[in-house]
Structure formats: structure tokens, C-alpha cells
Amino acid sequence: MNDTIAKLKEIIRPYVKEQQALENLTEDTDFINDLKINSANLVDIVLDIEEAFGIEIDNQSMEKMLSVKAALEIINEKLD
């Protein structure tokens, strides 16, 4: 799980406006409210996650991927 969080952190790093929030990233971190990532960049993050983990994320899952916890659940679900 920590490896997945570390990988996710590196994926989202270029899109984060609030670097302090990134350093304090937890499962409860919200991409939009805490990290100040805009919705267009969220799409880029999803594409980067698909590439990094070798998975495909459908639109329904993409819409739910608004926090670290949701992203981890979706990544782990797709990897299983």
C-alpha cells in the first residue's frame, strides 16, 4: 500500500499547486480541495495512473477518483 501511495504521489506531484499539502499527503487528502488540482489536470492524472499501473480506468471510476483513498481503491480494484 505504501508503495502505491509513493507512486501516486510522484504521479500527482507535477499537477499540485499546494506543495505543503503534498508533503503531508494521507489517504484523506482531497485532490481538488487540499492539493488545488484543477479538473483538467485530474484527467491527466488518471491517464498517468493508467500508464504507470498498466490499468484502464472507466469513466464511472474516473468520476469517483477525487481523493487519495478513492484513487487507491480504484487502482487496487483494477489490479486484482
N, CA, C and O atoms as CSV, one atom per row, in Angstrom:
chain,resi,resn,atom,element,x,y,z
A,1,MET,N,N,0.836,-1.203,0.000
A,1,MET,CA,C,0.000,0.000,0.000
A,1,MET,C,C,0.872,1.254,0.000
A,1,MET,O,O,0.589,2.209,-0.724
A,2,ASN,N,N,1.936,1.253,0.815
A,2,ASN,CA,C,2.821,2.423,0.853
A,2,ASN,C,C,3.514,2.652,-0.475
A,2,ASN,O,O,3.754,3.793,-0.871
A,3,ASP,N,N,3.840,1.550,-1.175
A,3,ASP,CA,C,4.452,1.680,-2.499
A,3,ASP,C,C,3.486,2.358,-3.468
A,3,ASP,O,O,3.890,3.193,-4.277
A,4,THR,N,N,2.220,1.996,-3.380
A,4,THR,CA,C,1.209,2.584,-4.257
A,4,THR,C,C,1.044,4.063,-3.947
A,4,THR,O,O,0.933,4.881,-4.860
A,5,ILE,N,N,1.028,4.415,-2.660
A,5,ILE,CA,C,0.909,5.829,-2.274
A,5,ILE,C,C,2.117,6.613,-2.780
A,5,ILE,O,O,1.964,7.721,-3.294
A,6,ALA,N,N,3.311,6.050,-2.639
A,6,ALA,CA,C,4.528,6.720,-3.099
A,6,ALA,C,C,4.488,6.935,-4.610
A,6,ALA,O,O,4.856,8.003,-5.099
A,7,LYS,N,N,4.045,5.928,-5.338
A,7,LYS,CA,C,3.943,6.022,-6.800
A,7,LYS,C,C,2.900,7.071,-7.192
A,7,LYS,O,O,3.117,7.867,-8.106
A,8,LEU,N,N,1.773,7.060,-6.490
A,8,LEU,CA,C,0.701,8.025,-6.738
A,8,LEU,C,C,1.192,9.452,-6.466
A,8,LEU,O,O,0.883,10.376,-7.218
A,9,LYS,N,N,1.942,9.616,-5.407
A,9,LYS,CA,C,2.477,10.930,-5.033
A,9,LYS,C,C,3.364,11.491,-6.154
A,9,LYS,O,O,3.296,12.676,-6.477
A,10,GLU,N,N,4.185,10.629,-6.732
A,10,GLU,CA,C,5.056,11.072,-7.823
A,10,GLU,C,C,4.259,11.417,-9.078
A,10,GLU,O,O,4.618,12.333,-9.817
A,11,ILE,N,N,3.179,10.679,-9.314
A,11,ILE,CA,C,2.331,10.954,-10.479
A,11,ILE,C,C,1.664,12.315,-10.350
A,11,ILE,O,O,1.608,13.075,-11.317
A,12,ILE,N,N,1.155,12.627,-9.153
A,12,ILE,CA,C,0.399,13.880,-8.991
A,12,ILE,C,C,1.282,15.097,-8.734
A,12,ILE,O,O,0.830,16.231,-8.889
A,13,ARG,N,N,2.535,14.873,-8.342
A,13,ARG,CA,C,3.433,15.979,-7.987
A,13,ARG,C,C,3.454,17.128,-9.006
A,13,ARG,O,O,3.365,18.284,-8.592
A,14,PRO,N,N,3.569,16.866,-10.324
A,14,PRO,CA,C,3.642,17.988,-11.282
A,14,PRO,C,C,2.374,18.833,-11.363
A,14,PRO,O,O,2.410,19.959,-11.860
A,15,TYR,N,N,1.260,18.301,-10.880
A,15,TYR,CA,C,-0.023,19.000,-11.019
A,15,TYR,C,C,-0.453,19.745,-9.756
A,15,TYR,O,O,-1.424,20.502,-9.778
A,16,VAL,N,N,0.266,19.531,-8.667
A,16,VAL,CA,C,-0.125,20.077,-7.364
A,16,VAL,C,C,0.244,21.547,-7.252
A,16,VAL,O,O,1.366,21.950,-7.558
A,17,LYS,N,N,-0.728,22.343,-6.804
A,17,LYS,CA,C,-0.482,23.770,-6.580
A,17,LYS,C,C,-0.069,24.022,-5.124
A,17,LYS,O,O,0.574,25.028,-4.824
A,18,GLU,N,N,-0.435,23.118,-4.236
A,18,GLU,CA,C,-0.200,23.283,-2.812
A,18,GLU,C,C,0.832,22.246,-2.351
A,18,GLU,O,O,0.474,21.165,-1.884
A,19,GLN,N,N,2.121,22.595,-2.488
A,19,GLN,CA,C,3.204,21.649,-2.213
A,19,GLN,C,C,3.211,21.160,-0.760
A,19,GLN,O,O,3.531,19.999,-0.504
A,20,GLN,N,N,2.864,22.027,0.187
A,20,GLN,CA,C,2.838,21.620,1.596
A,20,GLN,C,C,1.833,20.492,1.810
A,20,GLN,O,O,2.102,19.547,2.552
A,21,ALA,N,N,0.697,20.592,1.169
A,21,ALA,CA,C,-0.321,19.537,1.287
A,21,ALA,C,C,0.188,18.224,0.694
A,21,ALA,O,O,-0.139,17.148,1.194
A,22,LEU,N,N,0.983,18.310,-0.367
A,22,LEU,CA,C,1.545,17.101,-0.979
A,22,LEU,C,C,2.498,16.409,-0.008
A,22,LEU,O,O,2.504,15.183,0.101
A,23,GLU,N,N,3.300,17.201,0.693
A,23,GLU,CA,C,4.239,16.626,1.658
A,23,GLU,C,C,3.505,15.917,2.799
A,23,GLU,O,O,4.015,14.946,3.358
A,24,ASN,N,N,2.320,16.395,3.140
A,24,ASN,CA,C,1.527,15.813,4.228
A,24,ASN,C,C,0.434,14.882,3.715
A,24,ASN,O,O,-0.552,14.639,4.412
A,25,LEU,N,N,0.600,14.361,2.506
A,25,LEU,CA,C,-0.397,13.522,1.849
A,25,LEU,C,C,-0.787,12.314,2.702
A,25,LEU,O,O,0.074,11.603,3.221
A,26,THR,N,N,-2.091,12.095,2.837
A,26,THR,CA,C,-2.623,10.917,3.513
A,26,THR,C,C,-3.745,10.354,2.640
A,26,THR,O,O,-4.057,10.900,1.581
A,27,GLU,N,N,-4.341,9.263,3.095
A,27,GLU,CA,C,-5.473,8.692,2.356
A,27,GLU,C,C,-6.641,9.666,2.289
A,27,GLU,O,O,-7.449,9.610,1.362
A,28,ASP,N,N,-6.730,10.555,3.269
A,28,ASP,CA,C,-7.849,11.501,3.336
A,28,ASP,C,C,-7.639,12.752,2.491
A,28,ASP,O,O,-8.529,13.599,2.414
A,29,THR,N,N,-6.472,12.881,1.853
A,29,THR,CA,C,-6.185,14.065,1.048
A,29,THR,C,C,-7.101,14.119,-0.166
A,29,THR,O,O,-7.240,13.142,-0.903
A,30,ASP,N,N,-7.718,15.271,-0.360
A,30,ASP,CA,C,-8.616,15.513,-1.485
A,30,ASP,C,C,-7.821,16.210,-2.595
A,30,ASP,O,O,-7.137,17.202,-2.341
A,31,PHE,N,N,-7.911,15.698,-3.805
A,31,PHE,CA,C,-7.133,16.260,-4.916
A,31,PHE,C,C,-7.479,17.719,-5.201
A,31,PHE,O,O,-6.589,18.538,-5.433
A,32,ILE,N,N,-8.768,18.041,-5.184
A,32,ILE,CA,C,-9.190,19.394,-5.561
A,32,ILE,C,C,-9.073,20.367,-4.392
A,32,ILE,O,O,-8.466,21.429,-4.530
A,33,ASN,N,N,-9.651,20.016,-3.239
A,33,ASN,CA,C,-9.674,20.944,-2.111
A,33,ASN,C,C,-8.330,21.092,-1.410
A,33,ASN,O,O,-7.943,22.204,-1.050
A,34,ASP,N,N,-7.608,19.985,-1.209
A,34,ASP,CA,C,-6.350,20.038,-0.466
A,34,ASP,C,C,-5.146,20.356,-1.347
A,34,ASP,O,O,-4.300,21.174,-0.984
A,35,LEU,N,N,-5.075,19.707,-2.504
A,35,LEU,CA,C,-3.907,19.864,-3.371
A,35,LEU,C,C,-4.089,20.935,-4.445
A,35,LEU,O,O,-3.145,21.280,-5.156
A,36,LYS,N,N,-5.318,21.460,-4.556
A,36,LYS,CA,C,-5.631,22.528,-5.519
A,36,LYS,C,C,-5.361,22.101,-6.967
A,36,LYS,O,O,-4.885,22.892,-7.781
A,37,ILE,N,N,-5.671,20.844,-7.268
A,37,ILE,CA,C,-5.536,20.329,-8.629
A,37,ILE,C,C,-6.835,20.626,-9.369
A,37,ILE,O,O,-7.917,20.335,-8.858
A,38,ASN,N,N,-6.741,21.202,-10.568
A,38,ASN,CA,C,-7.976,21.509,-11.305
A,38,ASN,C,C,-8.494,20.272,-12.043
A,38,ASN,O,O,-7.771,19.290,-12.211
A,39,SER,N,N,-9.739,20.333,-12.474
A,39,SER,CA,C,-10.385,19.162,-13.063
A,39,SER,C,C,-9.721,18.704,-14.359
A,39,SER,O,O,-9.696,17.508,-14.647
A,40,ALA,N,N,-9.188,19.631,-15.139
A,40,ALA,CA,C,-8.487,19.243,-16.371
A,40,ALA,C,C,-7.243,18.416,-16.039
A,40,ALA,O,O,-6.937,17.437,-16.719
A,41,ASN,N,N,-6.534,18.820,-14.987
A,41,ASN,CA,C,-5.349,18.070,-14.576
A,41,ASN,C,C,-5.713,16.720,-13.965
A,41,ASN,O,O,-4.912,15.786,-14.013
A,42,LEU,N,N,-6.902,16.607,-13.395
A,42,LEU,CA,C,-7.335,15.315,-12.865
A,42,LEU,C,C,-7.412,14.279,-13.984
A,42,LEU,O,O,-7.084,13.110,-13.779
A,43,VAL,N,N,-7.843,14.708,-15.152
A,43,VAL,CA,C,-7.894,13.805,-16.310
A,43,VAL,C,C,-6.480,13.354,-16.674
A,43,VAL,O,O,-6.256,12.178,-16.960
A,44,ASP,N,N,-5.532,14.286,-16.665
A,44,ASP,CA,C,-4.131,13.933,-16.944
A,44,ASP,C,C,-3.604,12.947,-15.905
A,44,ASP,O,O,-2.880,12.009,-16.240
A,45,ILE,N,N,-3.968,13.160,-14.655
A,45,ILE,CA,C,-3.528,12.259,-13.589
A,45,ILE,C,C,-4.078,10.856,-13.814
A,45,ILE,O,O,-3.359,9.871,-13.648
A,46,VAL,N,N,-5.343,10.762,-14.191
A,46,VAL,CA,C,-5.942,9.453,-14.463
A,46,VAL,C,C,-5.195,8.756,-15.599
A,46,VAL,O,O,-4.909,7.562,-15.514
A,47,LEU,N,N,-4.883,9.490,-16.651
A,47,LEU,CA,C,-4.129,8.907,-17.777
A,47,LEU,C,C,-2.749,8.450,-17.319
A,47,LEU,O,O,-2.283,7.381,-17.715
A,48,ASP,N,N,-2.098,9.255,-16.489
A,48,ASP,CA,C,-0.773,8.884,-15.965
A,48,ASP,C,C,-0.862,7.646,-15.069
A,48,ASP,O,O,0.019,6.787,-15.107
A,49,ILE,N,N,-1.920,7.555,-14.270
A,49,ILE,CA,C,-2.126,6.381,-13.408
A,49,ILE,C,C,-2.329,5.132,-14.263
A,49,ILE,O,O,-1.762,4.077,-13.977
A,50,GLU,N,N,-3.142,5.257,-15.317
A,50,GLU,CA,C,-3.370,4.120,-16.216
A,50,GLU,C,C,-2.047,3.619,-16.787
A,50,GLU,O,O,-1.791,2.416,-16.826
A,51,GLU,N,N,-1.220,4.548,-17.224
A,51,GLU,CA,C,0.068,4.176,-17.823
A,51,GLU,C,C,1.008,3.569,-16.783
A,51,GLU,O,O,1.637,2.542,-17.040
A,52,ALA,N,N,1.108,4.197,-15.612
A,52,ALA,CA,C,2.051,3.752,-14.589
A,52,ALA,C,C,1.697,2.368,-14.036
A,52,ALA,O,O,2.586,1.570,-13.738
A,53,PHE,N,N,0.405,2.089,-13.901
A,53,PHE,CA,C,-0.019,0.830,-13.292
A,53,PHE,C,C,-0.475,-0.205,-14.321
A,53,PHE,O,O,-0.781,-1.340,-13.957
A,54,GLY,N,N,-0.524,0.172,-15.600
A,54,GLY,CA,C,-0.946,-0.766,-16.640
A,54,GLY,C,C,-2.402,-1.174,-16.497
A,54,GLY,O,O,-2.753,-2.335,-16.705
A,55,ILE,N,N,-3.254,-0.208,-16.137
A,55,ILE,CA,C,-4.678,-0.490,-15.951
A,55,ILE,C,C,-5.508,0.452,-16.826
A,55,ILE,O,O,-4.993,1.422,-17.383
A,56,GLU,N,N,-6.796,0.146,-16.932
A,56,GLU,CA,C,-7.712,1.025,-17.651
A,56,GLU,C,C,-8.797,1.470,-16.675
A,56,GLU,O,O,-9.430,0.645,-16.015
A,57,ILE,N,N,-9.003,2.773,-16.592
A,57,ILE,CA,C,-9.980,3.332,-15.660
A,57,ILE,C,C,-11.177,3.855,-16.449
A,57,ILE,O,O,-11.044,4.755,-17.278
A,58,ASP,N,N,-12.340,3.281,-16.181
A,58,ASP,CA,C,-13.548,3.683,-16.894
A,58,ASP,C,C,-14.053,5.034,-16.368
A,58,ASP,O,O,-13.620,5.506,-15.317
A,59,ASN,N,N,-14.964,5.635,-17.109
A,59,ASN,CA,C,-15.471,6.970,-16.757
A,59,ASN,C,C,-16.127,7.006,-15.383
A,59,ASN,O,O,-15.969,7.977,-14.643
A,60,GLN,N,N,-16.856,5.961,-15.043
A,60,GLN,CA,C,-17.522,5.919,-13.745
A,60,GLN,C,C,-16.492,5.951,-12.613
A,60,GLN,O,O,-16.676,6.671,-11.632
A,61,SER,N,N,-15.422,5.183,-12.741
A,61,SER,CA,C,-14.357,5.182,-11.736
A,61,SER,C,C,-13.629,6.519,-11.719
A,61,SER,O,O,-13.263,7.025,-10.658
A,62,MET,N,N,-13.424,7.081,-12.898
A,62,MET,CA,C,-12.722,8.360,-13.009
A,62,MET,C,C,-13.453,9.453,-12.237
A,62,MET,O,O,-12.829,10.285,-11.578
A,63,GLU,N,N,-14.785,9.443,-12.326
A,63,GLU,CA,C,-15.592,10.458,-11.645
A,63,GLU,C,C,-15.482,10.354,-10.127
A,63,GLU,O,O,-15.644,11.349,-9.421
A,64,LYS,N,N,-15.206,9.146,-9.621
A,64,LYS,CA,C,-15.094,8.937,-8.172
A,64,LYS,C,C,-13.692,9.227,-7.649
A,64,LYS,O,O,-13.496,9.334,-6.439
A,65,MET,N,N,-12.719,9.355,-8.539
A,65,MET,CA,C,-11.324,9.492,-8.124
A,65,MET,C,C,-11.004,10.940,-7.726
A,65,MET,O,O,-10.322,11.663,-8.452
A,66,LEU,N,N,-11.507,11.337,-6.567
A,66,LEU,CA,C,-11.329,12.711,-6.104
A,66,LEU,C,C,-10.433,12.824,-4.876
A,66,LEU,O,O,-10.082,13.924,-4.452
A,67,SER,N,N,-10.068,11.677,-4.312
A,67,SER,CA,C,-9.202,11.687,-3.132
A,67,SER,C,C,-8.168,10.580,-3.268
A,67,SER,O,O,-8.283,9.702,-4.122
A,68,VAL,N,N,-7.169,10.639,-2.421
A,68,VAL,CA,C,-6.135,9.602,-2.436
A,68,VAL,C,C,-6.767,8.242,-2.132
A,68,VAL,O,O,-6.455,7.251,-2.792
A,69,LYS,N,N,-7.648,8.195,-1.141
A,69,LYS,CA,C,-8.283,6.935,-0.764
A,69,LYS,C,C,-9.064,6.339,-1.936
A,69,LYS,O,O,-8.958,5.144,-2.210
A,70,ALA,N,N,-9.849,7.170,-2.627
A,70,ALA,CA,C,-10.614,6.683,-3.779
A,70,ALA,C,C,-9.684,6.192,-4.882
A,70,ALA,O,O,-9.944,5.161,-5.503
A,71,ALA,N,N,-8.605,6.926,-5.125
A,71,ALA,CA,C,-7.646,6.520,-6.156
A,71,ALA,C,C,-7.024,5.172,-5.811
A,71,ALA,O,O,-6.898,4.307,-6.678
A,72,LEU,N,N,-6.637,4.990,-4.555
A,72,LEU,CA,C,-6.036,3.725,-4.134
A,72,LEU,C,C,-7.016,2.570,-4.281
A,72,LEU,O,O,-6.642,1.486,-4.728
A,73,GLU,N,N,-8.277,2.801,-3.904
A,73,GLU,CA,C,-9.289,1.749,-4.029
A,73,GLU,C,C,-9.481,1.349,-5.489
A,73,GLU,O,O,-9.577,0.163,-5.805
A,74,ILE,N,N,-9.538,2.337,-6.371
A,74,ILE,CA,C,-9.747,2.064,-7.788
A,74,ILE,C,C,-8.529,1.356,-8.389
A,74,ILE,O,O,-8.678,0.402,-9.152
A,75,ILE,N,N,-7.335,1.818,-8.048
A,75,ILE,CA,C,-6.107,1.188,-8.558
A,75,ILE,C,C,-6.053,-0.267,-8.102
A,75,ILE,O,O,-5.811,-1.162,-8.912
A,76,ASN,N,N,-6.277,-0.506,-6.808
A,76,ASN,CA,C,-6.215,-1.879,-6.280
A,76,ASN,C,C,-7.299,-2.772,-6.877
A,76,ASN,O,O,-7.057,-3.949,-7.142
A,77,GLU,N,N,-8.490,-2.217,-7.089
A,77,GLU,CA,C,-9.587,-2.958,-7.719
A,77,GLU,C,C,-9.219,-3.382,-9.137
A,77,GLU,O,O,-9.487,-4.512,-9.544
A,78,LYS,N,N,-8.598,-2.461,-9.891
A,78,LYS,CA,C,-8.236,-2.745,-11.289
A,78,LYS,C,C,-7.063,-3.715,-11.373
A,78,LYS,O,O,-6.955,-4.475,-12.335
A,79,LEU,N,N,-6.185,-3.696,-10.375
A,79,LEU,CA,C,-5.027,-4.588,-10.384
A,79,LEU,C,C,-5.407,-6.029,-10.025
A,79,LEU,O,O,-4.701,-6.969,-10.390
A,80,ASP,N,N,-6.525,-6.198,-9.308
A,80,ASP,CA,C,-6.936,-7.536,-8.868
A,80,ASP,C,C,-7.504,-8.384,-9.944
A,80,ASP,O,O,-7.884,-9.528,-9.693
